[in-house]
Amino acid sequence: MTKPFMFEKPMGMRDTLPELYTLKQQVRGTIAGEVRRWGYAPIDTPTLEFYDTIGSASATSDTQLFKLLDQQGDTLVLRPDMTAPIARIAASTLQEIQRPLRLMYDANVFRAQQREGGKPAEFEQVGVELIGDGTSSADGEVIALMIAALKNTGLTDFKVAIGHIGYVNTLLIEILGNEERAGTFRRYLYEKNYVGFKMELEKLPLSSIDRRRLTDLLNLRGGFEVLSHAEHLIESERGRRSLADMYKLVDVLKAYDLEDHVIIDLNLVMHMSYYTGTVFEAYSDELGFPLGGGGRYDELLSKFYRPEPATGFAIRLDLLTEALGKTKEEVTVSHCIIYSNERRKEAMTEAAKVRSMGKSVIMQDVNGIADLDEYTSQFDEVNYLIGKNGKKAGGAQID
C-alpha cells in the first residue's frame, strides 16, 4: 500500500466548498420545508451501525460497505442508506407510536465504489418514510410529495417513472422457471442493458410465445395505457394483484393531477433488494440517471421482528443540484468593517447593530490584511474605523 499524497482524499470522498455548500443548503431547506408541511417529523440516526443489523438489512452489496471494528471486536458499518436504520427505530424505540408513522431525514450515507467507478462514496440524501400504511394512498402520497418537493426547488423538466417489482419478478419466474435465471434478467433491467437482455434471451430454449412475452416486457413503458398491455403478458394471480395495485395507484395520482409528471415503466428494477411492490424513480432531462426514487418495502421491518408495511423515497442532493443546472451559489458578505485596535469596541458595536437587523457583516482588524485595496474590493460597502483622528494612512478621510 502506497502512502497517499499530502492533499489526496480517500476514493469517492469529495470536498464541499462554500459556494456549493450554500447551494445545497438552499435546496435542502426547500425540500425540508415542503416535507414538513405534509406532516413528516424529522429524525436522525447514528453514522455508525452494527454490521449484523443494518449492514445486512440494508440490502447493500457487502463490497460497498465501509466496515471497521470497535473496541469490543464488533463489526460496524458506516450507514449505507437511511431506510434500514429508520426501520430499526420504528420497530424498537417508536414501536408504540400510533401508526401510520411519517418520518423525514437529511443525512449523509456511505457506499464504497470501485476504483474505476468515479462515483461519490459519500453523498447526501433527503427523504421520507411512511410506515404502517399498506394502501395505494400511501404510495401515491410519497410520490406526490417527492414531485412537489422537486418542483419547489425550481426543477421543471423531470418525470417520475413508476413500476411494480412484484410484477417484474412474477413475470420472470413464470417464464424462466427459477430465481437464478430471473436474477440474471433482473440485473439487465436494473442496468438498463436492454441489448444484453435480448442477447441473453436468445440463448434460452423458450417457446415463441414466452420469448415474445419477455421481449414485450421491454416495451411496457409510457402512459397509463401501458397497464392494459401488461395484462396480456401475465398469467398468475400474483401478477394480476400487482397490476391491480398499479391501477389503484393511478387513480390516486390522477386525483393529485399528476398525469403530466408520471409515466409507467413496468421493467423498472431498483438496486435495493428489499423493495416488494410499487417502485419509482425521478429523472431530469439534464441527467442520464435518476436523481431520486423509492418504493414499497413491506418485508424490511420483519427483519427487526415487527412486520408492517412501509414506503418512502430518497432524493440525492448532489444530483439534484446538478440537474438544476447550477454548480455553485455565490457566497458573498456585502458589508465589511475595517478597524484598528483603538476603535475595536466601536467596531464591535457597529457590527452588532448590523447583525441585529438580520444582515451579515465581517469585522476585520486592519493589521490582519496584507493588501487593503484588494481585500476591500470584494465588498459593496466598507466602513473604516481606524485611528483616533479618523484618518487613513496617506491622509484619506474614512470615518
C-alpha positions in Angstrom: 0.0 0.0 0.0 1.5 3.3 -1.0 1.4 6.4 1.2 -1.2 8.9 0.0 -0.2 12.3 -1.3 -0.5 15.2 1.1 -3.7 16.6 -0.5 -5.2 13.3 -1.6 -8.6 12.2 -0.4 -9.9 8.6 0.1 -11.5 7.3 -3.1 -15.0 8.6 -3.7 -14.8 11.3 -1.0 -15.3 14.9 -2.0 -14.8 18.4 -0.5 -17.7 20.8 -0.5 -16.5 24.3 -0.9 -18.6 27.3 0.4 -20.3 28.1 -3.0 -21.6 24.5 -3.4 -22.4 24.2 0.3 -24.6 27.3 0.2 -26.5 26.0 -2.9 -27.0 22.6 -1.2 -28.3 24.3 1.9 -30.8 26.3 -0.1 -32.1 23.2 -1.9 -32.1 21.1 1.3 -34.1 23.8 3.1 -36.7 24.0 0.3 -37.2 20.2 0.3 -37.4 20.0 4.1 -39.9 22.8 4.3 -42.2 21.1 1.8 -41.9 17.7 3.6 -42.7 19.3 7.0 -45.8 20.9 5.5 -47.0 17.4 4.7 -46.7 16.4 8.3 -43.4 14.5 8.4 -41.3 14.7 11.6 -37.5 14.9 11.4 -35.3 12.1 12.6 -31.6 11.2 12.6 -29.7 8.0 13.2 -26.1 7.2 14.1 -23.5 7.3 11.3 -22.1 4.0 12.6 -24.3 0.9 12.9 -23.8 -2.8 13.6 -22.9 -4.8 10.6 -25.1 -7.7 11.8 -28.2 -5.5 11.8 -28.1 -2.5 9.4 -25.3 -4.0 7.3 -27.4 -7.0 6.2 -30.9 -5.3 6.4 -29.9 -2.5 4.0 -29.5 -4.9 1.1 -26.4 -3.1 0.0 -23.7 -5.3 -1.5 -21.1 -6.3 1.0 -18.4 -5.0 -1.2 -19.9 -1.5 -0.9 -20.0 -1.4 2.9 -17.4 0.6 4.8 -16.5 -1.7 7.8 -14.5 -1.2 10.9 -14.1 -2.8 14.3 -14.9 -1.3 17.7 -13.0 -1.9 20.9 -15.1 -5.0 21.7 -14.3 -6.5 18.3 -17.8 -6.0 16.9 -18.0 -5.2 13.2 -19.5 -1.8 12.4 -20.5 -0.1 9.2 -21.0 3.4 8.0 -24.7 3.6 7.2 -25.2 2.8 3.5 -28.8 4.1 3.4 -31.3 5.6 5.8 -34.3 3.3 5.3 -32.9 0.4 7.2 -31.8 2.5 10.3 -35.2 4.1 10.4 -36.8 0.7 10.1 -34.8 -0.3 13.2 -36.0 2.7 15.1 -39.6 2.2 14.0 -39.5 -1.4 15.2 -38.0 -0.6 18.6 -38.0 2.9 20.1 -41.0 4.0 18.1 -42.9 0.8 18.2 -45.7 2.1 20.5 -46.2 5.3 18.4 -49.6 5.4 16.7 -49.4 4.3 13.0 -49.2 5.4 10.3 -45.8 7.0 11.2 -44.4 9.8 9.0 -40.7 10.5 9.3 -38.2 12.6 7.3 -34.4 12.7 7.2 -31.5 14.6 5.8 -28.2 12.7 6.2 -25.0 11.5 4.6 -24.8 7.9 3.5 -21.7 5.9 2.5 -21.2 3.3 -0.2 -17.7 2.2 -1.3 -17.0 2.5 -5.0 -14.7 0.6 -7.3 -11.6 2.5 -8.3 -12.7 2.8 -11.9 -16.3 3.9 -11.0 -15.7 7.6 -10.5 -18.8 7.9 -8.3 -19.0 9.5 -4.9 -18.7 7.2 -1.9 -20.4 9.7 0.4 -23.5 11.6 -0.6 -26.4 13.4 1.0 -30.0 12.0 0.9 -33.1 13.9 1.8 -36.1 11.6 2.1 -39.2 10.3 3.9 -40.6 7.0 5.3 -44.3 6.4 5.7 -44.6 3.3 8.0 -47.7 1.3 8.9 -49.9 2.1 5.9 -50.2 -0.5 3.2 -52.7 1.3 1.0 -52.2 2.8 -2.5 -53.0 6.1 -1.0 -49.7 5.9 0.9 -47.8 5.1 -2.3 -49.5 8.0 -4.0 -48.7 10.3 -1.2 -45.0 9.8 -1.2 -44.8 10.1 -5.0 -46.9 13.3 -4.9 -44.7 14.6 -2.1 -41.5 13.9 -4.0 -42.8 15.7 -7.1 -43.9 18.7 -5.0 -40.5 18.9 -3.3 -38.7 18.7 -6.7 -40.9 21.4 -8.2 -40.4 23.7 -5.3 -36.6 23.6 -5.8 -37.2 25.0 -9.3 -36.8 21.8 -11.2 -39.1 21.8 -14.2 -38.1 19.2 -16.8 -38.5 15.9 -15.0 -40.6 12.8 -14.9 -41.3 10.1 -12.4 -41.2 6.5 -13.7 -43.4 4.1 -11.8 -43.2 0.3 -11.8 -44.0 -2.7 -9.7 -41.2 -5.0 -8.7 -43.8 -7.7 -7.9 -45.0 -7.7 -11.5 -41.5 -8.0 -12.9 -40.5 -10.8 -10.5 -43.7 -12.7 -11.2 -43.4 -12.5 -14.9 -39.7 -13.5 -14.9 -40.4 -16.5 -12.7 -43.4 -17.5 -14.8 -41.3 -17.7 -17.9 -37.9 -18.6 -16.7 -38.9 -21.1 -14.0 -36.3 -20.3 -11.3 -34.8 -17.5 -9.4 -31.3 -17.9 -10.7 -32.4 -17.2 -14.3 -34.8 -14.5 -13.2 -31.9 -12.8 -11.3 -29.8 -12.6 -14.4 -32.5 -10.8 -16.4 -33.4 -8.6 -13.4 -29.8 -7.4 -13.4 -30.0 -6.5 -17.1 -33.2 -4.5 -16.3 -31.6 -2.7 -13.4 -28.6 -1.7 -15.5 -31.0 -0.8 -18.3 -28.9 -3.0 -20.5 -31.7 -4.0 -22.9 -29.2 -5.2 -25.6 -27.7 -7.6 -23.1 -31.3 -8.7 -22.1 -32.1 -9.6 -25.6 -28.8 -11.4 -26.2 -29.4 -13.5 -23.1 -32.9 -14.2 -24.2 -31.6 -15.7 -27.5 -29.6 -18.2 -25.6 -32.6 -19.8 -23.9 -34.7 -22.7 -25.3 -38.1 -20.9 -24.9 -41.3 -21.1 -26.9 -42.0 -18.3 -29.3 -44.8 -17.2 -27.0 -42.6 -16.9 -23.9 -39.9 -15.3 -25.9 -42.3 -12.7 -27.1 -43.6 -12.1 -23.6 -40.1 -11.3 -22.4 -39.5 -9.0 -25.4 -42.8 -7.2 -24.8 -41.8 -6.6 -21.2 -39.2 -4.1 -22.5 -42.0 -2.2 -24.2 -44.1 -1.6 -21.1 -43.1 2.0 -20.7 -45.3 5.0 -21.4 -48.7 6.4 -20.4 -51.3 4.8 -18.1 -52.5 2.7 -21.1 -49.4 0.5 -20.6 -51.2 -1.3 -17.8 -53.7 -2.8 -20.2 -50.9 -4.1 -22.4 -49.3 -5.6 -19.3 -52.4 -7.7 -18.5 -51.8 -9.8 -21.6 -48.3 -10.9 -20.5 -49.1 -12.1 -17.0 -50.8 -15.4 -16.2 -50.6 -15.8 -12.4 -52.9 -14.4 -9.8 -50.0 -12.8 -8.0 -49.1 -10.9 -11.2 -52.7 -9.7 -11.6 -52.7 -8.5 -8.0 -49.6 -6.4 -8.8 -51.4 -4.8 -11.7 -54.4 -4.2 -9.5 -52.1 -2.3 -7.2 -50.9 -0.2 -10.1 -54.5 0.6 -11.2 -55.3 1.8 -7.7 -52.2 3.9 -7.6 -53.0 5.5 -10.9 -56.4 6.6 -9.5 -54.6 8.3 -6.6 -52.1 10.0 -8.9 -54.9 11.3 -11.1 -56.6 12.7 -8.0 -53.3 14.6 -7.4 -53.4 15.8 -11.0 -50.0 14.3 -11.7 -50.7 12.8 -15.1 -48.2 15.1 -16.8 -45.4 14.2 -14.3 -45.5 10.4 -14.2 -45.0 7.6 -16.7 -45.5 3.8 -16.3 -42.3 1.7 -16.5 -43.0 -1.9 -15.7 -39.4 -3.1 -16.3 -38.2 -0.8 -13.6 -35.9 -2.6 -11.1 -34.2 -0.9 -8.1 -30.7 -1.5 -6.7 -32.1 -2.3 -3.2 -33.5 -5.8 -2.9 -35.9 -5.0 -0.1 -38.5 -3.4 -2.4 -41.6 -5.6 -2.6 -44.2 -3.6 -4.5 -44.5 -0.2 -6.2 -41.2 1.4 -7.1 -40.4 4.7 -8.7 -37.5 6.9 -9.9 -37.3 10.6 -10.8 -35.4 11.6 -14.0 -34.4 15.0 -15.1 -33.8 15.9 -18.8 -30.4 17.2 -17.7 -29.2 13.9 -16.3 -28.9 10.4 -17.7 -29.5 8.7 -14.4 -32.1 9.0 -11.6 -31.8 11.8 -9.0 -34.2 10.2 -6.6 -36.6 7.3 -6.1 -38.1 4.9 -3.7 -40.9 2.4 -3.3 -42.7 0.0 -1.0 -40.7 -2.3 1.3 -43.3 -4.3 3.2 -40.9 -7.0 4.4 -38.0 -5.0 5.7 -39.4 -4.4 9.2 -39.9 -8.1 9.7 -36.1 -8.3 9.9 -36.4 -6.3 13.1 -39.2 -8.6 14.4 -42.1 -6.1 13.7 -43.6 -6.8 10.3 -45.6 -3.9 8.9 -46.0 -2.1 5.6 -43.9 0.8 4.6 -43.0 3.1 1.7 -40.8 6.1 1.1 -38.4 8.0 -1.1 -34.9 9.5 -1.1 -33.5 12.4 -3.2 -29.8 12.6 -4.0 -28.9 16.2 -3.1 -25.8 16.3 -5.2 -27.6 15.0 -8.3 -30.5 17.4 -7.8 -28.2 20.4 -7.7 -26.6 19.2 -10.9 -30.0 18.8 -12.5 -30.9 22.3 -11.5 -28.1 23.5 -13.8 -26.2 25.1 -11.0 -22.7 24.2 -9.8 -22.4 26.8 -7.1 -24.2 29.7 -5.4 -22.1 32.8 -4.9 -21.2 33.3 -1.2 -21.0 37.0 -0.5 -21.0 39.2 2.5 -21.5 42.7 1.2 -20.7 44.7 4.3 -17.3 44.9 6.0 -15.9 47.0 8.9 -12.2 47.6 8.9 -10.9 48.7 12.3 -7.8 49.5 14.2 -7.0 48.4 17.8 -8.1 51.7 19.4 -11.5 51.6 17.8 -12.2 47.8 18.3 -15.1 48.4 20.7 -16.7 50.8 18.4 -16.4 48.3 15.5 -18.0 45.6 17.7 -20.9 47.9 18.5 -21.5 48.8 14.8 -21.2 45.1 13.8 -23.7 44.0 16.4 -26.2 46.6 15.2 -25.9 45.4 11.6 -26.3 41.8 12.6 -29.3 42.6 14.7 -31.1 43.6 11.5 -30.5 40.1 10.1 -27.6 41.2 7.8 -24.2 39.7 7.5 -21.1 41.8 8.2 -17.4 41.0 8.5 -15.4 42.8 11.2 -11.7 42.8 10.2 -8.6 44.1 12.1 -6.7 46.2 9.6 -3.4 44.7 10.8 -4.5 41.3 9.5 -4.8 42.5 5.9 -1.9 42.1 3.5 -3.4 44.2 0.6 -6.1 46.6 1.8 -7.3 47.7 -1.6 -7.5 44.1 -2.9 -9.3 42.8 0.2 -11.9 45.5 0.3 -12.7 45.3 -3.4 -14.9 42.2 -2.8 -17.4 44.2 -0.6 -20.2 46.5 -1.7 -19.9 48.6 1.5 -16.8 49.1 3.6 -16.7 51.2 6.9 -13.3 52.2 8.2 -12.9 52.7 11.9 -9.2 53.4 12.0 -7.1 55.8 14.2 -8.2 58.3 16.8 -8.5 61.1 14.2 -10.4 59.1 11.6 -7.6 59.3 9.1 -6.4 56.6 6.8 -2.8 56.2 6.0 -1.9 58.7 3.3 -4.4 61.3 4.6 -7.7 59.9 3.1 -10.7 60.7 5.2 -12.5 57.5 6.2 -14.6 57.9 9.4 
